[in-house]
């Protein structure tokens, strides 16, 4: 099933010529990098502060007040999705075959599932907690998962530059994809 997925993704993403041409101008990549880090700061600053409050830090601040910052985290996430997609379309082979990118996407997926679980099960219970109140154990557990996953995303993103894949050898079967870089 995954036999041709990676090469197909690389071919498909590299065919988006306007993004490739834009990203290969003198200033586009540095500007997108700056916006990506700005988005990451908004994301981690707001989501991280909310998670830390759920874990018991700054208990005198109402959880509902901390939650007001989440919209900034969503804005940062959307900014990162846009800039990240531009990086991916500009050099798809450097991401699609990169194990660090695989882990980054995995951590983002787990973080996304975690946020869905939080808002479908815990948010109504924690949003009305008074200052000084301790969040329920499941909410604290979800906050720990969230922090861990976003730290994993940061590490995965940072490690991308250290794992530059070479040409792809399609005869080597590796987890989780069929195509692996030639050693």
N, C-alpha and C positions, 0 to 999 in steps of 0.2 A: 504494500500500500504506500509506503513512504519512499519507494525506490527512486522516484524522480522528483520528489517534492522540493528538495533543496535546490537542485539545478533549475527547476521550473521557477521557483521563487526568485532566484538570482536573475534569470533571464527576464521575467516579468517586471521586476522592480527596476532593472537597469534600462528597460524600454521607456521609462518615464523621462524622456529627454529634456523637457523644460526644467525640471528640478535638477537634473544632473548638470545642465549647462549653468544654471544659476549658482549652484553650490560650488562650482569650479571657477567662479569669479574670485577676484582678489579678497573681497571683504565678506562674502556671504557665510563662509564656514565660521570665521571668528564671531560674527554677529549672532549666528545661530547657537554657537557654543555659549556665548554670554547669556542669551535668552534662556537656553536650557538650564544653566546654573541658577539663573534668577528664578525660573519656574521651580526648580528643585528646592531652592531656599524657601519659597512660599509654601510648597507642599510639605516639606519636613518641618518647617517652623510652625505651621498651624496644626497639622495632623499630629506631629510629635508632641506639641504642647497639650493638645487634647488627650492624647494617649497617656501622657505623664500625669495629667490631672486624674484620669480614670484610675491610674495605678496608685494614687494617693499623694502625689506631690502637689503642693500649693492648695491644700484642702480648703482654705478660706475662700477660694474663688468658686462661685457656683459653676457647675458643669454646663448649665445653659449659657452662661457668659462665655465660657471657653469655646462652646460650639459655634458661636457667631464667627469665629475665625475660619471655620471649615470652608466657607465659600472661597476664601483666598487659596486654600489648599487645592480646591477643585480647579480654580483658575490656573494655578501653577501646574497641576497635572495636565490640563488641556494644552497649556503652552509646551510642556515637555512632550506630549504626544505629537504635536505639530512639528516641533523641531527634530524630535527623534525620527519621525517618518521621513523628514528631509535628509537626515544623515543616512538612513537606511536606503533610500532611493538613489543617493549619490554614490554609495559604495556598498552595494548589497552583499557582495562576496566577503567583505570584511566583517560582516555581521552574521549572515546566515550560516556560515561555516565556523563561527567562533563559539566555543563552549561557554565563554563568559557571557555572551549574549543570550544563550539558551537559559542559563541560570537567571539572568536578569529578567527575562520574560516569565520564567517560572515563578520567581518571587513576586512579580507584579500580578500574576494571575492569582496566586494565593492571597495576596493583599486585597485584591478585588473581591474574591469569594468571602474573605473575612469581613469586609465592610458590608457586603450584602447580608451576611449572617448577623452582624451587629445591628443594623437598622431594622431588620425583620424580627429580631428577638429581644434586644436589650435597650435600644434607644428610648423607647417609651418609659422604661423603668428608671433610667438614669437622668433623663432631662429635667425632671422635677426634684431631684435631690437637693437638699438644702446645703449651704456652705458648711463645710466640716464633715459632711456625710461621706461614708465610704461606699464606693461603687460595689455592686454585687460581684461575687467571684467570677461568674462567667464573663462579665464586662471587663474585668481586670485581665482575665486570660486573653480575651480578644484584643485588648490594648497591647499586651505583650507580644502577641502574634503580629499585630500591625507594626509595632516598632521594629521587631526582628526582621520582618519582610522588607520594610523600607530601608533598613540598614543593609540588607542583602542586595537590594536594587542599587544602592550607592556603590557598594563594593563591586558588584558585577559590572556596573558602568565604568568604574575606574579601571578595572582590570581589562577592559576591552582593548586598550592600547598595548597591553603586554602579551596578548595572544593574537597576533596577526596571522591569520591562516594563510597558508600557501595554496598552490593549486589543489584541486579536489581529485582524489582517487576514488572513483565510484565503485570499485570492486571491494572495498573494505567496509564491512558492516560494523557500525558502532552504535551505542546507545546515546541519544534517542533517535538519531537520524542515520540514514543509509550512507550518505556521502560524508567522508571525513578527510581532513587535510592530509596531504602526502607528507610523510615524515622525512 
